[in-house]
Amino acid sequence: MIRIIIALILFLSVMAISPFLIDEKGYILIAMGNTTIELTVLSAGIMLTLLFIALIISLKLLRGGLNLSFGAWNKLAFAGQRRGIANFNKGLAAYMLEDYSQAEALFAKSAIPSKRKQSAYLLAASAAAKLSLDSNTNHYLALLEKETVKLQDVGLASVLVNIKLLMNQDKAETYSQARSLIDEHHKQIGHDARLLALEIDLCIIEQRFSQAIKYLAAARKEKTITDEVLQAWQRQAYYGSFNDIITQHDSKALFDNWQALSRKVKQQEAVLFAYCKVLAENKIIAPINNLLAPLLKKSPSSEFLKEIRNLPITQADELIVIVQKQLHKNVHSGKWLSCLGHLALMSGQYSMAEKAFGSLIKLADDDGRQYDRQDLHALAQAHSQQGRYQAADSIWLKASAL
C-alpha cells in the first residue's frame, strides 16, 4: 500500500511539473537493431510511472493468487497425514478403553500416513499381545525392526517394550530374540533399572541362575525395584542355583556353596527358605533343623511361619516339639496352630494335624478368622489320609468358597 501511495505521489509530481518542461521537451532515443524509438522526457516519465504502478498492482494480485493456490495444495497434500494422526489418536483412546482389537486395527492403519511408524507398530504389537495374537504381534515387531534400523538413535523405551512383548509370548524362539535385543543394549543394564529387571527375569527363564544372582546385587541398589520383586527373584534364582548344585554334584557341594555365602545373604528369608526347600526335597533333614530350630525359639513373624508350611519336611519331630512349646505359652495363637498343623501333615502325623487345624478354625468364632485356604486344603488332606472323605469334601467346599 505504501508503494502505491509513493507511486501516485511521483505520478502527480510529474504531472505538476510537466507544464514547465513543455518549452524544453528533451528527447530520448532508443535504438534496437533497425528499430528506433524516440520519446520526449515527459512522455517517458509518464510511461515509466504508469508501468511501475502496473507492476506493483500485478505483484499484489499474483501474491494473493499464489497464497490461495499454496493453501489449497497444502490442504490436499496433507489430508492423508491428518487422517492418519486422527486414527492414531483414536487408537490410543481404544487402547486406554481396553478395546484392543479396535486399537490394533487403528494403529496399523495409521502407521504410514501419520508418519509415526515406530510408535504405531509398537502399540499395535502391544494390542495384539493383549489379545494373545502372537502371529500379529510378531508381524508388527518385524515391521518395527525395519523402521528402527533406519533410525540412528532408537529410544530405549521402545526397545524395552519390544523385549517385554517377546518375553510375554513364552516361546523359546521369542526368548532368543529377547536375549539378542538385551545383549545388543547390554551396556545400558547398569544405567537403567527397567532393562536390569528384564535381564534378571530372562536369566531366570533361561535357568542362568548364577548370572541372575550376580545381578541381584545391583538390583538391591535400585529404588524403583520393590522388596517384593527382589524377594521373588531371590527365591527363584537361589532355589534354581541350589538345585543345580545338588543335581550336578552332591550334598557336600551344596553345603559348601551355602557356607560360602555372606552372613547377610544367608539371613535373608527368601535365600534361607530356598536352601531349606532343596534340602527338604532331597530329605536332608539335619541342616534344616539346625537352621530353623533357633529361629522358631525366638518370636518369628506370621510370614516366616507361613514359609515353613511350603517346605516338604518329612521328619519334623524336632521342629514340632519347639512349636508345641510355643503353643503352651499361647494356646490361642493362630500362626502357631497353623504351623503345627502343616508340620504334622508333612511328617505323616495326620491326627495331630487334624486337631491343630480344628483348633485353628474354632478360633474364628471368638477372635476372627486366622486361617486361610491353604490351611483348609491341608485339613482336607488330613481327613482324606484317615479315610474321612465326607469331612474332607466338606472342607474342600468351604475352601472353594473362601
ROVORO-367725 format. One record per residue (C-alpha): y, z, x. Coordinates in nm, 3 decimals. Example, Ala and Ser with C-alpha at 12.3 -4.5 7.8 and 13.67 -1.06 7.14 Angstrom:
BEGIN
<node><py>-0.450</py><pz>0.780</pz><px>1.230</px></node>
<node><py>-0.106</py><pz>0.714</pz><px>1.367</px></node>
# end
This chain:
BEGIN
<node><py>0.000</py><pz>0.000</pz><px>0.000</px></node>
<node><py>0.240</py><pz>0.085</pz><px>0.283</px></node>
<node><py>0.168</py><pz>-0.250</pz><px>0.443</px></node>
<node><py>0.256</py><pz>-0.435</pz><px>0.124</px></node>
<node><py>0.586</py><pz>-0.247</pz><px>0.096</px></node>
<node><py>0.671</py><pz>-0.330</pz><px>0.459</px></node>
<node><py>0.584</py><pz>-0.696</pz><px>0.396</px></node>
<node><py>0.812</py><pz>-0.704</pz><px>0.089</px></node>
<node><py>1.097</py><pz>-0.546</pz><px>0.286</px></node>
<node><py>1.056</py><pz>-0.807</pz><px>0.557</px></node>
<node><py>1.047</py><pz>-1.086</pz><px>0.299</px></node>
<node><py>1.360</py><pz>-0.961</pz><px>0.121</px></node>
<node><py>1.535</py><pz>-0.913</pz><px>0.454</px></node>
<node><py>1.462</py><pz>-1.274</pz><px>0.548</px></node>
<node><py>1.588</py><pz>-1.391</pz><px>0.211</px></node>
<node><py>1.903</py><pz>-1.182</pz><px>0.257</px></node>
<node><py>1.998</py><pz>-1.324</pz><px>0.598</px></node>
<node><py>1.882</py><pz>-1.678</pz><px>0.528</px></node>
<node><py>2.222</py><pz>-1.793</pz><px>0.391</px></node>
<node><py>2.382</py><pz>-1.704</pz><px>0.725</px></node>
<node><py>2.131</py><pz>-1.926</pz><px>0.905</px></node>
<node><py>2.190</py><pz>-2.237</pz><px>0.696</px></node>
<node><py>2.456</py><pz>-2.375</pz><px>0.929</px></node>
<node><py>2.231</py><pz>-2.308</pz><px>1.230</px></node>
<node><py>1.895</py><pz>-2.405</pz><px>1.093</px></node>
<node><py>1.699</py><pz>-2.437</pz><px>1.417</px></node>
<node><py>1.374</py><pz>-2.628</pz><px>1.438</px></node>
<node><py>1.013</py><pz>-2.554</pz><px>1.521</px></node>
<node><py>0.792</py><pz>-2.844</pz><px>1.628</px></node>
<node><py>0.413</py><pz>-2.806</pz><px>1.620</px></node>
<node><py>0.203</py><pz>-3.087</pz><px>1.772</px></node>
<node><py>-0.178</py><pz>-3.108</pz><px>1.731</px></node>
<node><py>-0.312</py><pz>-3.434</pz><px>1.873</px></node>
<node><py>-0.142</py><pz>-3.721</pz><px>1.691</px></node>
<node><py>-0.011</py><pz>-3.490</pz><px>1.419</px></node>
<node><py>0.328</py><pz>-3.321</pz><px>1.440</px></node>
<node><py>0.471</py><pz>-3.060</pz><px>1.207</px></node>
<node><py>0.846</py><pz>-2.992</pz><px>1.206</px></node>
<node><py>0.982</py><pz>-2.681</pz><px>1.037</px></node>
<node><py>1.309</py><pz>-2.500</pz><px>1.024</px></node>
<node><py>1.317</py><pz>-2.143</pz><px>1.144</px></node>
<node><py>1.397</py><pz>-2.026</pz><px>0.790</px></node>
<node><py>1.108</py><pz>-2.207</pz><px>0.624</px></node>
<node><py>0.867</py><pz>-2.098</pz><px>0.897</px></node>
<node><py>0.969</py><pz>-1.733</pz><px>0.850</px></node>
<node><py>0.927</py><pz>-1.756</pz><px>0.474</px></node>
<node><py>0.584</py><pz>-1.919</pz><px>0.508</px></node>
<node><py>0.463</py><pz>-1.662</pz><px>0.763</px></node>
<node><py>0.578</py><pz>-1.377</pz><px>0.543</px></node>
<node><py>0.403</py><pz>-1.519</pz><px>0.239</px></node>
<node><py>0.090</py><pz>-1.582</pz><px>0.447</px></node>
<node><py>0.096</py><pz>-1.223</pz><px>0.573</px></node>
<node><py>0.127</py><pz>-1.087</pz><px>0.220</px></node>
<node><py>-0.158</py><pz>-1.310</pz><px>0.100</px></node>
<node><py>-0.373</py><pz>-1.195</pz><px>0.391</px></node>
<node><py>-0.318</py><pz>-0.826</pz><px>0.307</px></node>
<node><py>-0.399</py><pz>-0.883</pz><px>-0.061</px></node>
<node><py>-0.714</py><pz>-1.076</pz><px>0.033</px></node>
<node><py>-0.830</py><pz>-0.798</pz><px>0.262</px></node>
<node><py>-0.781</py><pz>-0.540</pz><px>-0.014</px></node>
<node><py>-0.983</py><pz>-0.744</pz><px>-0.260</px></node>
<node><py>-1.255</py><pz>-0.816</pz><px>-0.003</px></node>
<node><py>-1.288</py><pz>-0.448</pz><px>0.093</px></node>
<node><py>-1.329</py><pz>-0.341</pz><px>-0.269</px></node>
<node><py>-1.594</py><pz>-0.608</pz><px>-0.322</px></node>
<node><py>-1.781</py><pz>-0.502</pz><px>-0.011</px></node>
<node><py>-1.777</py><pz>-0.136</pz><px>-0.117</px></node>
<node><py>-1.915</py><pz>-0.233</pz><px>-0.455</px></node>
<node><py>-2.190</py><pz>-0.452</pz><px>-0.310</px></node>
<node><py>-2.293</py><pz>-0.194</pz><px>-0.045</px></node>
<node><py>-2.311</py><pz>0.078</pz><px>-0.311</px></node>
<node><py>-2.532</py><pz>-0.134</pz><px>-0.532</px></node>
<node><py>-2.755</py><pz>-0.229</pz><px>-0.235</px></node>
<node><py>-2.783</py><pz>0.134</pz><px>-0.127</px></node>
<node><py>-2.881</py><pz>0.238</pz><px>-0.479</px></node>
<node><py>-3.154</py><pz>-0.024</pz><px>-0.497</px></node>
<node><py>-3.277</py><pz>0.018</pz><px>-0.139</px></node>
<node><py>-3.326</py><pz>0.399</pz><px>-0.157</px></node>
<node><py>-3.453</py><pz>0.422</pz><px>-0.514</px></node>
<node><py>-3.815</py><pz>0.441</pz><px>-0.387</px></node>
<node><py>-3.732</py><pz>0.723</pz><px>-0.144</px></node>
<node><py>-3.557</py><pz>0.919</pz><px>-0.418</px></node>
<node><py>-3.863</py><pz>0.882</pz><px>-0.643</px></node>
<node><py>-4.083</py><pz>0.992</pz><px>-0.352</px></node>
<node><py>-3.874</py><pz>1.305</pz><px>-0.295</px></node>
<node><py>-3.883</py><pz>1.380</pz><px>-0.668</px></node>
<node><py>-4.265</py><pz>1.353</pz><px>-0.668</px></node>
<node><py>-4.283</py><pz>1.573</pz><px>-0.359</px></node>
<node><py>-4.075</py><pz>1.842</pz><px>-0.534</px></node>
<node><py>-4.291</py><pz>1.812</pz><px>-0.847</px></node>
<node><py>-4.596</py><pz>1.855</pz><px>-0.623</px></node>
<node><py>-4.451</py><pz>2.177</pz><px>-0.481</px></node>
<node><py>-4.395</py><pz>2.309</pz><px>-0.833</px></node>
<node><py>-4.751</py><pz>2.217</pz><px>-0.936</px></node>
<node><py>-4.888</py><pz>2.385</pz><px>-0.623</px></node>
<node><py>-4.697</py><pz>2.705</pz><px>-0.698</px></node>
<node><py>-4.832</py><pz>2.697</pz><px>-1.055</px></node>
<node><py>-5.186</py><pz>2.656</pz><px>-0.911</px></node>
<node><py>-5.228</py><pz>2.314</pz><px>-1.070</px></node>
<node><py>-5.393</py><pz>2.190</pz><px>-0.751</px></node>
<node><py>-5.531</py><pz>1.866</pz><px>-0.896</px></node>
<node><py>-5.183</py><pz>1.752</pz><px>-1.002</px></node>
<node><py>-5.032</py><pz>1.880</pz><px>-0.678</px></node>
<node><py>-5.279</py><pz>1.680</pz><px>-0.467</px></node>
<node><py>-5.203</py><pz>1.359</pz><px>-0.656</px></node>
<node><py>-4.826</py><pz>1.406</pz><px>-0.631</px></node>
<node><py>-4.827</py><pz>1.491</pz><px>-0.262</px></node>
<node><py>-5.047</py><pz>1.191</pz><px>-0.183</px></node>
<node><py>-4.821</py><pz>0.966</pz><px>-0.392</px></node>
<node><py>-4.501</py><pz>1.094</pz><px>-0.233</px></node>
<node><py>-4.607</py><pz>1.090</pz><px>0.133</px></node>
<node><py>-4.491</py><pz>0.740</pz><px>0.229</px></node>
<node><py>-4.185</py><pz>0.681</pz><px>0.006</px></node>
<node><py>-4.039</py><pz>1.029</pz><px>0.064</px></node>
<node><py>-4.076</py><pz>0.988</pz><px>0.443</px></node>
<node><py>-4.233</py><pz>1.335</pz><px>0.455</px></node>
<node><py>-4.580</py><pz>1.222</pz><px>0.551</px></node>
<node><py>-4.670</py><pz>1.521</pz><px>0.767</px></node>
<node><py>-4.575</py><pz>1.783</pz><px>0.506</px></node>
<node><py>-4.713</py><pz>1.583</pz><px>0.215</px></node>
<node><py>-5.054</py><pz>1.519</pz><px>0.375</px></node>
<node><py>-5.080</py><pz>1.881</pz><px>0.486</px></node>
<node><py>-5.006</py><pz>2.012</pz><px>0.137</px></node>
<node><py>-5.235</py><pz>1.754</pz><px>-0.022</px></node>
<node><py>-5.515</py><pz>1.871</pz><px>0.209</px></node>
<node><py>-5.445</py><pz>2.233</pz><px>0.115</px></node>
<node><py>-5.451</py><pz>2.149</pz><px>-0.258</px></node>
<node><py>-5.781</py><pz>1.962</pz><px>-0.216</px></node>
<node><py>-5.924</py><pz>2.260</pz><px>-0.026</px></node>
<node><py>-5.832</py><pz>2.488</pz><px>-0.318</px></node>
<node><py>-6.047</py><pz>2.262</pz><px>-0.537</px></node>
<node><py>-6.331</py><pz>2.264</pz><px>-0.278</px></node>
<node><py>-6.298</py><pz>1.887</pz><px>-0.238</px></node>
<node><py>-6.397</py><pz>1.871</pz><px>0.128</px></node>
<node><py>-6.402</py><pz>1.489</pz><px>0.146</px></node>
<node><py>-6.046</py><pz>1.470</pz><px>0.013</px></node>
<node><py>-5.935</py><pz>1.747</pz><px>0.248</px></node>
<node><py>-6.077</py><pz>1.565</pz><px>0.550</px></node>
<node><py>-5.919</py><pz>1.239</pz><px>0.433</px></node>
<node><py>-5.571</py><pz>1.392</pz><px>0.426</px></node>
<node><py>-5.629</py><pz>1.571</pz><px>0.756</px></node>
<node><py>-5.725</py><pz>1.236</pz><px>0.913</px></node>
<node><py>-5.403</py><pz>1.081</pz><px>0.780</px></node>
<node><py>-5.213</py><pz>1.384</pz><px>0.910</px></node>
<node><py>-5.366</py><pz>1.342</pz><px>1.255</px></node>
<node><py>-5.247</py><pz>0.978</pz><px>1.266</px></node>
<node><py>-4.895</py><pz>1.092</pz><px>1.184</px></node>
<node><py>-4.887</py><pz>1.381</pz><px>1.429</px></node>
<node><py>-4.999</py><pz>1.151</pz><px>1.712</px></node>
<node><py>-4.670</py><pz>0.964</pz><px>1.666</px></node>
<node><py>-4.466</py><pz>1.283</pz><px>1.699</px></node>
<node><py>-4.380</py><pz>1.427</pz><px>2.038</px></node>
<node><py>-4.312</py><pz>1.775</pz><px>1.905</px></node>
<node><py>-4.560</py><pz>1.886</pz><px>1.639</px></node>
<node><py>-4.479</py><pz>2.218</pz><px>1.472</px></node>
<node><py>-4.732</py><pz>2.494</pz><px>1.546</px></node>
<node><py>-4.728</py><pz>2.599</pz><px>1.179</px></node>
<node><py>-4.870</py><pz>2.261</pz><px>1.085</px></node>
<node><py>-5.144</py><pz>2.299</pz><px>1.346</px></node>
<node><py>-5.230</py><pz>2.648</pz><px>1.218</px></node>
<node><py>-5.271</py><pz>2.527</pz><px>0.860</px></node>
<node><py>-5.484</py><pz>2.238</pz><px>0.983</px></node>
<node><py>-5.712</py><pz>2.476</pz><px>1.175</px></node>
<node><py>-5.740</py><pz>2.711</pz><px>0.877</px></node>
<node><py>-5.831</py><pz>2.428</pz><px>0.639</px></node>
<node><py>-6.102</py><pz>2.308</pz><px>0.876</px></node>
<node><py>-6.247</py><pz>2.659</pz><px>0.918</px></node>
<node><py>-6.246</py><pz>2.725</pz><px>0.544</px></node>
<node><py>-6.489</py><pz>2.437</pz><px>0.488</px></node>
<node><py>-6.762</py><pz>2.643</pz><px>0.658</px></node>
<node><py>-6.933</py><pz>2.348</pz><px>0.828</px></node>
<node><py>-7.045</py><pz>2.302</pz><px>1.187</px></node>
<node><py>-6.853</py><pz>1.973</pz><px>1.210</px></node>
<node><py>-6.524</py><pz>2.120</pz><px>1.090</px></node>
<node><py>-6.569</py><pz>2.428</pz><px>1.310</px></node>
<node><py>-6.598</py><pz>2.192</pz><px>1.606</px></node>
<node><py>-6.277</py><pz>2.015</pz><px>1.503</px></node>
<node><py>-6.101</py><pz>2.350</pz><px>1.465</px></node>
<node><py>-6.221</py><pz>2.451</pz><px>1.812</px></node>
<node><py>-6.077</py><pz>2.131</pz><px>1.959</px></node>
<node><py>-5.739</py><pz>2.199</pz><px>1.798</px></node>
<node><py>-5.731</py><pz>2.560</pz><px>1.918</px></node>
<node><py>-5.827</py><pz>2.460</pz><px>2.271</px></node>
<node><py>-5.556</py><pz>2.194</pz><px>2.267</px></node>
<node><py>-5.294</py><pz>2.462</pz><px>2.193</px></node>
<node><py>-5.468</py><pz>2.738</pz><px>2.390</px></node>
<node><py>-5.154</py><pz>2.829</pz><px>2.583</px></node>
<node><py>-4.991</py><pz>2.942</pz><px>2.258</px></node>
<node><py>-5.255</py><pz>3.209</pz><px>2.188</px></node>
<node><py>-5.072</py><pz>3.469</pz><px>2.393</px></node>
<node><py>-4.743</py><pz>3.392</pz><px>2.217</px></node>
<node><py>-4.842</py><pz>3.354</pz><px>1.852</px></node>
<node><py>-5.039</py><pz>3.621</pz><px>1.663</px></node>
<node><py>-5.149</py><pz>3.371</pz><px>1.396</px></node>
<node><py>-5.321</py><pz>3.147</pz><px>1.648</px></node>
<node><py>-5.473</py><pz>3.453</pz><px>1.816</px></node>
<node><py>-5.618</py><pz>3.565</pz><px>1.481</px></node>
<node><py>-5.771</py><pz>3.223</pz><px>1.417</px></node>
<node><py>-5.918</py><pz>3.223</pz><px>1.769</px></node>
<node><py>-6.087</py><pz>3.561</pz><px>1.710</px></node>
<node><py>-6.220</py><pz>3.451</pz><px>1.371</px></node>
<node><py>-6.361</py><pz>3.131</pz><px>1.519</px></node>
<node><py>-6.516</py><pz>3.314</pz><px>1.816</px></node>
<node><py>-6.699</py><pz>3.543</pz><px>1.574</px></node>
<node><py>-6.818</py><pz>3.245</pz><px>1.369</px></node>
<node><py>-6.936</py><pz>3.073</pz><px>1.687</px></node>
<node><py>-7.107</py><pz>3.400</pz><px>1.791</px></node>
<node><py>-6.898</py><pz>3.415</pz><px>2.107</px></node>
<node><py>-6.874</py><pz>3.791</pz><px>2.064</px></node>
<node><py>-6.783</py><pz>3.879</pz><px>2.422</px></node>
<node><py>-6.488</py><pz>3.640</pz><px>2.412</px></node>
<node><py>-6.375</py><pz>3.785</pz><px>2.077</px></node>
<node><py>-6.385</py><pz>4.137</pz><px>2.225</px></node>
<node><py>-6.160</py><pz>4.024</pz><px>2.512</px></node>
<node><py>-5.903</py><pz>3.900</pz><px>2.262</px></node>
<node><py>-5.908</py><pz>4.230</pz><px>2.070</px></node>
<node><py>-5.701</py><pz>4.399</pz><px>2.341</px></node>
<node><py>-5.418</py><pz>4.151</pz><px>2.281</px></node>
<node><py>-5.460</py><pz>4.176</pz><px>1.904</px></node>
<node><py>-5.402</py><pz>4.554</pz><px>1.910</px></node>
<node><py>-5.053</py><pz>4.491</pz><px>2.051</px></node>
<node><py>-4.955</py><pz>4.262</pz><px>1.765</px></node>
<node><py>-4.763</py><pz>4.446</pz><px>1.493</px></node>
<node><py>-4.839</py><pz>4.175</pz><px>1.237</px></node>
<node><py>-5.215</py><pz>4.239</pz><px>1.258</px></node>
<node><py>-5.319</py><pz>4.532</pz><px>1.037</px></node>
<node><py>-5.561</py><pz>4.809</pz><px>1.129</px></node>
<node><py>-5.800</py><pz>4.694</pz><px>0.856</px></node>
<node><py>-5.823</py><pz>4.348</pz><px>1.008</px></node>
<node><py>-5.869</py><pz>4.492</pz><px>1.357</px></node>
<node><py>-6.150</py><pz>4.720</pz><px>1.241</px></node>
<node><py>-6.325</py><pz>4.431</pz><px>1.067</px></node>
<node><py>-6.308</py><pz>4.227</pz><px>1.388</px></node>
<node><py>-6.434</py><pz>4.522</pz><px>1.593</px></node>
<node><py>-6.721</py><pz>4.580</pz><px>1.354</px></node>
<node><py>-6.837</py><pz>4.218</pz><px>1.369</px></node>
<node><py>-6.766</py><pz>4.148</pz><px>1.736</px></node>
<node><py>-6.921</py><pz>4.466</pz><px>1.877</px></node>
<node><py>-7.220</py><pz>4.455</pz><px>1.643</px></node>
<node><py>-7.286</py><pz>4.095</pz><px>1.746</px></node>
<node><py>-7.243</py><pz>4.180</pz><px>2.114</px></node>
<node><py>-7.472</py><pz>4.487</pz><px>2.098</px></node>
<node><py>-7.732</py><pz>4.296</pz><px>1.902</px></node>
<node><py>-7.729</py><pz>4.008</pz><px>2.153</px></node>
<node><py>-7.779</py><pz>4.251</pz><px>2.443</px></node>
<node><py>-8.080</py><pz>4.427</pz><px>2.295</px></node>
<node><py>-8.231</py><pz>4.097</pz><px>2.175</px></node>
<node><py>-8.188</py><pz>3.918</pz><px>2.506</px></node>
<node><py>-8.260</py><pz>4.220</pz><px>2.726</px></node>
<node><py>-8.371</py><pz>4.571</pz><px>2.623</px></node>
<node><py>-8.252</py><pz>4.911</pz><px>2.501</px></node>
<node><py>-8.161</py><pz>5.017</pz><px>2.855</px></node>
<node><py>-7.921</py><pz>4.723</pz><px>2.889</px></node>
<node><py>-7.769</py><pz>4.821</pz><px>2.555</px></node>
<node><py>-7.728</py><pz>5.183</pz><px>2.667</px></node>
<node><py>-7.570</py><pz>5.073</pz><px>2.997</px></node>
<node><py>-7.328</py><pz>4.850</pz><px>2.812</px></node>
<node><py>-7.228</py><pz>5.137</pz><px>2.584</px></node>
<node><py>-7.175</py><pz>5.368</pz><px>2.879</px></node>
<node><py>-6.956</py><pz>5.107</pz><px>3.048</px></node>
<node><py>-6.711</py><pz>5.109</pz><px>2.758</px></node>
<node><py>-6.398</py><pz>5.319</pz><px>2.793</px></node>
<node><py>-6.384</py><pz>5.653</pz><px>2.617</px></node>
<node><py>-6.101</py><pz>5.529</pz><px>2.396</px></node>
<node><py>-6.307</py><pz>5.233</pz><px>2.274</px></node>
<node><py>-6.617</py><pz>5.445</pz><px>2.210</px></node>
<node><py>-6.412</py><pz>5.683</pz><px>1.994</px></node>
<node><py>-6.313</py><pz>5.403</pz><px>1.758</px></node>
<node><py>-6.526</py><pz>5.435</pz><px>1.445</px></node>
<node><py>-6.583</py><pz>5.062</pz><px>1.399</px></node>
<node><py>-6.728</py><pz>5.036</pz><px>1.750</px></node>
<node><py>-6.929</py><pz>5.358</pz><px>1.716</px></node>
<node><py>-7.095</py><pz>5.253</pz><px>1.391</px></node>
<node><py>-7.163</py><pz>4.901</pz><px>1.520</px></node>
<node><py>-7.357</py><pz>5.060</pz><px>1.809</px></node>
<node><py>-7.537</py><pz>5.306</pz><px>1.580</px></node>
<node><py>-7.633</py><pz>5.028</pz><px>1.340</px></node>
<node><py>-7.802</py><pz>4.828</pz><px>1.616</px></node>
<node><py>-7.981</py><pz>5.145</pz><px>1.731</px></node>
<node><py>-8.096</py><pz>5.225</pz><px>1.377</px></node>
<node><py>-8.219</py><pz>4.871</pz><px>1.313</px></node>
<node><py>-8.427</py><pz>4.898</pz><px>1.629</px></node>
<node><py>-8.546</py><pz>5.250</pz><px>1.536</px></node>
<node><py>-8.386</py><pz>5.414</pz><px>1.840</px></node>
<node><py>-8.302</py><pz>5.747</pz><px>1.679</px></node>
<node><py>-8.225</py><pz>5.994</pz><px>1.960</px></node>
<node><py>-7.897</py><pz>5.832</pz><px>2.072</px></node>
<node><py>-7.781</py><pz>5.821</pz><px>1.710</px></node>
<node><py>-7.838</py><pz>6.193</pz><px>1.668</px></node>
<node><py>-7.660</py><pz>6.264</pz><px>1.997</px></node>
<node><py>-7.355</py><pz>6.068</pz><px>1.881</px></node>
<node><py>-7.333</py><pz>6.166</pz><px>1.513</px></node>
<node><py>-7.450</py><pz>6.528</pz><px>1.514</px></node>
<node><py>-7.143</py><pz>6.669</pz><px>1.694</px></node>
<node><py>-6.913</py><pz>6.470</pz><px>1.464</px></node>
<node><py>-7.090</py><pz>6.588</pz><px>1.147</px></node>
<node><py>-7.050</py><pz>6.951</pz><px>1.259</px></node>
<node><py>-6.674</py><pz>6.907</pz><px>1.251</px></node>
<node><py>-6.481</py><pz>6.801</pz><px>0.941</px></node>
<node><py>-6.524</py><pz>6.422</pz><px>0.921</px></node>
<node><py>-6.337</py><pz>6.221</pz><px>0.662</px></node>
<node><py>-6.491</py><pz>6.072</pz><px>0.349</px></node>
<node><py>-6.457</py><pz>5.726</pz><px>0.505</px></node>
<node><py>-6.658</py><pz>5.840</pz><px>0.807</px></node>
<node><py>-6.940</py><pz>5.974</pz><px>0.588</px></node>
<node><py>-6.941</py><pz>5.653</pz><px>0.382</px></node>
<node><py>-7.004</py><pz>5.457</pz><px>0.701</px></node>
<node><py>-7.315</py><pz>5.669</pz><px>0.770</px></node>
<node><py>-7.477</py><pz>5.556</pz><px>0.446</px></node>
<node><py>-7.475</py><pz>5.198</pz><px>0.582</px></node>
<node><py>-7.697</py><pz>5.295</pz><px>0.876</px></node>
<node><py>-8.071</py><pz>5.233</pz><px>0.817</px></node>
<node><py>-8.178</py><pz>5.562</pz><px>0.980</px></node>
<node><py>-8.546</py><pz>5.611</pz><px>0.902</px></node>
<node><py>-8.574</py><pz>5.953</pz><px>1.073</px></node>
<node><py>-8.272</py><pz>6.156</pz><px>0.971</px></node>
<node><py>-8.411</py><pz>6.513</pz><px>0.967</px></node>
<node><py>-8.170</py><pz>6.642</pz><px>1.232</px></node>
<node><py>-7.870</py><pz>6.497</pz><px>1.055</px></node>
<node><py>-7.991</py><pz>6.615</pz><px>0.714</px></node>
<node><py>-8.004</py><pz>6.976</pz><px>0.838</px></node>
<node><py>-7.641</py><pz>6.954</pz><px>0.952</px></node>
<node><py>-7.532</py><pz>6.802</pz><px>0.621</px></node>
<node><py>-7.713</py><pz>7.074</pz><px>0.425</px></node>
<node><py>-7.530</py><pz>7.342</pz><px>0.625</px></node>
<node><py>-7.201</py><pz>7.176</pz><px>0.536</px></node>
<node><py>-7.304</py><pz>7.177</pz><px>0.169</px></node>
<node><py>-7.377</py><pz>7.551</pz><px>0.181</px></node>
<node><py>-7.011</py><pz>7.600</pz><px>0.268</px></node>
<node><py>-6.901</py><pz>7.384</pz><px>-0.025</px></node>
<node><py>-7.169</py><pz>7.311</pz><px>-0.285</px></node>
<node><py>-6.929</py><pz>7.100</pz><px>-0.492</px></node>
<node><py>-6.836</py><pz>6.859</pz><px>-0.215</px></node>
<node><py>-6.892</py><pz>6.507</pz><px>-0.339</px></node>
<node><py>-6.873</py><pz>6.347</pz><px>0.005</px></node>
<node><py>-7.147</py><pz>6.571</pz><px>0.149</px></node>
<node><py>-7.373</py><pz>6.527</pz><px>-0.156</px></node>
<node><py>-7.339</py><pz>6.151</pz><px>-0.125</px></node>
<node><py>-7.412</py><pz>6.163</pz><px>0.249</px></node>
<node><py>-7.719</py><pz>6.383</pz><px>0.194</px></node>
<node><py>-7.850</py><pz>6.155</pz><px>-0.078</px></node>
<node><py>-7.825</py><pz>5.840</pz><px>0.137</px></node>
<node><py>-7.977</py><pz>6.003</pz><px>0.447</px></node>
<node><py>-8.265</py><pz>6.135</pz><px>0.238</px></node>
<node><py>-8.322</py><pz>5.796</pz><px>0.073</px></node>
<node><py>-8.326</py><pz>5.606</pz><px>0.405</px></node>
<node><py>-8.568</py><pz>5.854</pz><px>0.557</px></node>
<node><py>-8.803</py><pz>5.831</pz><px>0.257</px></node>
<node><py>-8.730</py><pz>6.176</pz><px>0.108</px></node>
<node><py>-8.681</py><pz>6.043</pz><px>-0.244</px></node>
<node><py>-8.697</py><pz>6.373</pz><px>-0.433</px></node>
<node><py>-8.421</py><pz>6.519</pz><px>-0.215</px></node>
<node><py>-8.215</py><pz>6.203</pz><px>-0.263</px></node>
<node><py>-8.261</py><pz>6.217</pz><px>-0.641</px></node>
<node><py>-8.144</py><pz>6.580</pz><px>-0.657</px></node>
<node><py>-7.843</py><pz>6.515</pz><px>-0.433</px></node>
<node><py>-7.725</py><pz>6.217</pz><px>-0.637</px></node>
<node><py>-7.796</py><pz>6.404</pz><px>-0.963</px></node>
<node><py>-7.570</py><pz>6.689</pz><px>-0.850</px></node>
<node><py>-7.307</py><pz>6.433</pz><px>-0.743</px></node>
<node><py>-7.300</py><pz>6.273</pz><px>-1.087</px></node>
<node><py>-7.278</py><pz>6.613</pz><px>-1.259</px></node>
<node><py>-6.960</py><pz>6.690</pz><px>-1.063</px></node>
<node><py>-6.786</py><pz>6.419</pz><px>-1.264</px></node>
<node><py>-6.784</py><pz>6.643</pz><px>-1.573</px></node>
<node><py>-6.570</py><pz>6.908</pz><px>-1.404</px></node>
<node><py>-6.384</py><pz>6.754</pz><px>-1.111</px></node>
<node><py>-6.372</py><pz>6.388</pz><px>-1.197</px></node>
<node><py>-6.594</py><pz>6.110</pz><px>-1.068</px></node>
<node><py>-6.672</py><pz>6.138</pz><px>-0.695</px></node>
<node><py>-6.949</py><pz>5.877</pz><px>-0.682</px></node>
<node><py>-6.929</py><pz>5.500</pz><px>-0.660</px></node>
<node><py>-7.152</py><pz>5.202</pz><px>-0.732</px></node>
<node><py>-7.336</py><pz>5.232</pz><px>-0.402</px></node>
<node><py>-7.431</py><pz>5.590</pz><px>-0.488</px></node>
<node><py>-7.570</py><pz>5.477</pz><px>-0.824</px></node>
<node><py>-7.768</py><pz>5.196</pz><px>-0.661</px></node>
<node><py>-7.919</py><pz>5.448</pz><px>-0.419</px></node>
<node><py>-8.013</py><pz>5.681</pz><px>-0.706</px></node>
<node><py>-8.178</py><pz>5.391</pz><px>-0.893</px></node>
<node><py>-8.383</py><pz>5.313</pz><px>-0.580</px></node>
<node><py>-8.487</py><pz>5.679</pz><px>-0.555</px></node>
<node><py>-8.607</py><pz>5.670</pz><px>-0.918</px></node>
<node><py>-8.795</py><pz>5.342</pz><px>-0.859</px></node>
<node><py>-8.967</py><pz>5.476</pz><px>-0.549</px></node>
<node><py>-9.102</py><pz>5.766</pz><px>-0.757</px></node>
<node><py>-9.216</py><pz>5.537</pz><px>-1.041</px></node>
<node><py>-8.939</py><pz>5.639</pz><px>-1.280</px></node>
<node><py>-8.849</py><pz>5.285</pz><px>-1.379</px></node>
<node><py>-8.684</py><pz>5.366</pz><px>-1.711</px></node>
<node><py>-8.449</py><pz>5.611</pz><px>-1.543</px></node>
<node><py>-8.385</py><pz>5.351</pz><px>-1.272</px></node>
<node><py>-8.296</py><pz>5.086</pz><px>-1.532</px></node>
<node><py>-8.056</py><pz>5.327</pz><px>-1.697</px></node>
<node><py>-7.878</py><pz>5.390</pz><px>-1.366</px></node>
<node><py>-7.864</py><pz>5.016</pz><px>-1.286</px></node>
<node><py>-7.692</py><pz>4.957</pz><px>-1.620</px></node>
<node><py>-7.448</py><pz>5.238</pz><px>-1.550</px></node>
<node><py>-7.372</py><pz>5.090</pz><px>-1.207</px></node>
<node><py>-7.309</py><pz>4.742</pz><px>-1.351</px></node>
<node><py>-7.058</py><pz>4.887</pz><px>-1.597</px></node>
<node><py>-6.871</py><pz>5.075</pz><px>-1.325</px></node>
# end
